[in-house]
Amino acid sequence: MKVWIATGGTGGHVFPALAVASEIAARGHKVIISCDGRVSKMVKDGAPNGASRVHIWASGVGAKSKIKQIWALFKIGVSAIALIVRFAFSRPNRVVAFGGYASVPAVFAAHVWGVPTFLHEQNGAIGRANRFAMRWVKTLMTSFQSVSGIPKNTNVRVVYTGLPVRHDFMERAGAKMPGESKLLVTGGSLGAQILDDVVPVAVSAMKNKKIFVTHQTRPENVARLQKFYADNKIRANVLSFIHDMAGAIAGADLIIGRGGAGTVIEITTIGRPAILVPLGINPDQAANAANFEKLGGGFAIPQDKFSPKWLSATLTELFDNPTRLEKMAKKSLVPNRAVEMIADTVLAK
């Protein structure tokens, strides 16, 4: 079978696509991966042996400028026409799209030629590109059991598969809690200013200073936070980048972070309690955090309610009750079989 995998835009779309591509190739099928220029090196480095790569001329349509939006749509249209022509001579048996506007051309070309097409939504709310592409697919695969924004009148089959994560997270699935009052604070690759503003102040207000904080922040904030923690006699490791995120999550008793799909799924794969503060302007993160909270593994709290007073009281209550943290960890643990489930769904007859 020949399987076309469409991805692009960000690493959050690309890694799951590459993980599934490797699984499908390992099962003996031919794989073609299409992506835009922003992630071409990532795809080149991570593609399975023998996989073909196709460059797509595409970019996001979310720019505020109307001219840039029109230009982005033009590029997507040109790429769609190019793939329609390509599929006429070398048609795949399946097309799997992992979201983002770079996947739209392949989805449309597959629709034109009647190729079975599968769409993966990584967030707890349907993104704009996937909402647009859903009209041309028969199956939507989701990272979360509950996904908002799916049209009620759609005939699309919805299959919960989960979201693929790297092997180092899988190896730590269900790892024992450290039980050493270790707190991990991470706001993504660029940090999160609200976490920098609230967490140190909240921890300094706690009576129990036995807590150890690992705090990932922006490079320009490292020195300031190091000084604050030191001045308040709080044991802390402040750094701008965490190379072993799987180890950092497994080595924490509680995590404070954003609500990105990758972050949430990584936490649930290992099984750790967390306080999630979704980015205020991002409905996807709010939906992801809400899905996590439903598990019983922690809290999803809006930015405007994430105050030092609330956090200090919450941290005190949690770290004074390690049994509760362990129960939350067990509730947050979700077995991750996403790669196998996606491959099974795509390759089923």
N, C-alpha and C positions, 0 to 999 in steps of 0.2 A: 504494500500500500504506500502511496505517496502522500505525505502530510505536510501541508503548508502552515507554518506558524508565523503569525503577524504580531509584531510588537514595536516598541519605540517610545520615545519621549523621556522616560526616566528609568533609573535602575529598579524602581519598584514594579515597573511593568516587565522589565527585561529579565530579571533573575527568575521569576516563576516560569517565563516562557522557555528559558534555557534549561531549567530543571526538567520540564516536561519534554522538551526536545531530546534531551539525553535519554530519558526513559523510553520514549517511542523508538529512538534509534537503537537502543539496546534490545528492543523486542524484534529487531530485524526489519524495520520499515525505513523507507527513504524520507529524509527530512529536508525541507527548504525553509529558511528563516528570512523574513523580510523585516527591515527596520529603517528608520531615518538616520541621517548623518550624525545626530547628537549622540547616538549610542552604538555607532558602527564598530568602534574599537572594542567595546564591552562584548558585543555579539561575536566579533572575530575571535576574541580570547576565550570565550566561554562556550562556543558552539561545539557540539559533539563531532568526532572525527567522521568525515564523509559527508557532512551536512553542506548543502549549498546555501549561499547568502545572496540576497537581492536588496539593493538599495532603493528606498522609497523616498520620493521628493515630497516631504510633508512637514508641517509644524502645527503647533497648537492654534486654536481659533479664539483663545481667550483674551487676546490683546484688546485694550480699550480703543485703539485707533481703528476706525472703520476701514481705512485703506489697508492696514495690516491684516484685518479679518478677511477682507476680500482676497488679498494676496494668498493668505493661508488656504482659503477654500479653492482658489485657482490651482494651487500646487496639489492639493488632494485630488481634485478633478482630473488633472493631467496624469497623475499616478494611477488613478482608477482606470482610465482609458488604456494606459500602457499595460496594466495587468489583464484587462479584458482581452487584449490582443495576445498577450503571452499565454493566457489560459486556453486560447483557441488552438494553440499548437502543442502545449504541454500542460494538460489539465490535472490538478491534484485530485486525489480521492476525498480528502478532507481539508477544511480550512479551520484553524483554531486561532482566535484573536484574543489578545491579552490587554485590550483597552488602549486608550489614547488615540488621538486622531491619525497616527501613523498606521493603525490597523484598519481604518475605514476603507481604503482602496481595495485591499484584499477581500474584505467582506462583501463589498459591492460587486467585484468581479466574480466572486463565487456565486452570488445571487443570480447574476446574468446567465451563468452557465449551469445553474442548478446543482452546484456542489454542496453537499452537507456542511453546514458551518456552525461552529461552536464559539460562544463568546464567554470570556471570563471576567467577572466583576470582582475586583479585590476589596472594595469598600462596602460598608453597611448601607450605603445609599448609591443608587445608580449615577455614574458620572455622565457628563454631557455627551461625550463621544459614544459611550456605550448606549445611552438612551437613543441617540440618533441611529446607531447601527442595528438596534434590536429589530427594526422592521424587516431586516433581511436575514435573520437567523432563526433557527428552530429550537436551539438549546442554549440556555443561559446557565453557566456554572458560577457559584457564589462562594466567597470566602467565609461568609457568616450565615447562620441559619435564618436570620431575619434581615431582609434587605428592603429598604424603602425606595419609592420612586418607580417601581415596576408598574407599567400601565395595567389597569384592571381589565381592559378589553383585549389584552394580548393573548395570542395562542402559543407563545413561547413556552417550552418546557423548562422549568427551573430545577436545577440539580445542585444540592449543597455538596461541595467537594472540599472546601477549605482552601488555604493558600500555601503553596510550597515555601519552605524555608531551607536555609543552608544546612548541610549535614552536621555542623558543629552544634546547632540547636537541637537537632534530632537526637544526637548522642547524649544530650543532657536532659532529655525528656523525663519528667518525674524525679529529678535529682532531689536528694534530701535537703531540707532547709538548713542553712548554716546555724541558725539559732544564736546569733551573736550580735543582734541589734544593728544589722548592717543595712543602710539605706542607700539606694542607687537613684541618682537624679540625672535624667537624660532628656534633652529637648530636641534630639535629632542632630544632624550634621552641623547645623548652625546654632545649636543651643536654643534657648527660649528665654527671653528677657524676664517674663513674669516669674519663671521658676527661680531665676537668679535673685529677683527682688523679694520673693516671699519665703522660699525655703530656708535660707540662712537665718533670717530674722525669727522664723517659727522655731527652728531648732535651738537658737540661743535663748528662747523663752522657756524651754523645757527645763524642769527641775533635774531630770535624769540626763546627765551629760555623757553616759556610757555609750551612746549611739556613735557609730562610725559612718561618715558620709563619703560616698564617692560621687563627685559632682562634675558632670561634663558640661562645659560651657563654651562660649565663643572665645577665641584666643585673646581678644582684647580685655576680657573680663577675668581671666585666670588670676592675675596678681591681686586684684581687688578682693576677690572671694577668698583667696588663700589668706590674706591679711585679716579679713573679717572672722573667718573660722579660728585662726590662731589667736586673735585678740580675745575671743570669747571662749577660749580653751576647749574648742570642739575638735575632736580628731577627724581629719578630713583629707581626702586626696582629690585635688581639683586639677582637671586636665581638659584639654581642648578636643581630644579625640580618643575614643576607646577602640583599640584594635580588636580585642576579643570581647565582643558584645555578648556572645553566648555565655562566656565565663563570668562576665560582670552580672548578668541577670541571674544565673545559677548561684552566684556567690552573694546574692542579696536576700534579705528577709522581707523587704518591701521596696517597691519601685514607684517613683514619681516621674511621670512622663506625659507626652502628648498622646494624641489618639490616632496617629497614622496606622494604616492597616498592617504594615510590616511590623511595627512595634507591638501592636496588640496581639498579633498571631505569634510572634516570637515569645511573648510573655506566656500565652496560653499553651504553647508547645512545651515549654519547660515546666510551667505551673508555678506561678508566683503571684502573691497579692500585689495590688497596685492602686495608686491614686492617679487617675488620668484627667488631664486638664486640656481638653481639645481646643485647638486654635479657633478663636471666636468667629472668624469669617469663613470657616470651612465646615459645611454641613456634613461632609464625608466623615471627618474626624469625630464630630458629635455622634453620628450614627454608630461608628466603630466603638466608641467609648460606652455608649448605651448598651450595645451588645455584650460588652465585657461585664458591665455592672449587673446585667441580668443573670450571669453565671453565679454571682455571689462571691466573686473573687476580689471585689474592691469597690471603688467609688469613681463615678464620672461626675466631675464638678465643673460648672462653667467658670470662665476666667473671672467674671465679676464677683463671684462668691468665694474665690480662692484667696482667702486672706490669711495673714500670719496667725491671727487669733484662732481661726477655725483649724488651720493646719497643725498648730502647736497642740491644741487639745486632742485632735485626732491621732497624731503621732504618739502622744503620751498614752492614750488609751490603748493603742495597738501594741506598742512595745512593752507596755506593762502587762499585756495578756498574750504571751507567745502562743498559747494554745489556740487562740482565735486566729492568729496569723497562719498557723498550720492548717486550720480548717479552711480558711480562705484560699490558701495555696492549692489544696485538694480540689476545691470547687473551680478554680481557674484553669486547672489542667484539662486540656482537650487533645485527645490523640490526633496526631497529624498524619494523615494518609493521603494528603492532597495530590502528590505526584502520581501515585498509583491510581487514585480515583479519577483524576482527569484523563489519564491515559486510557483507562478502562472505558470511560464514557465516550471518548473520541473514537476509539478503535472498535467499539461494539458494532456488530452487524445489524 
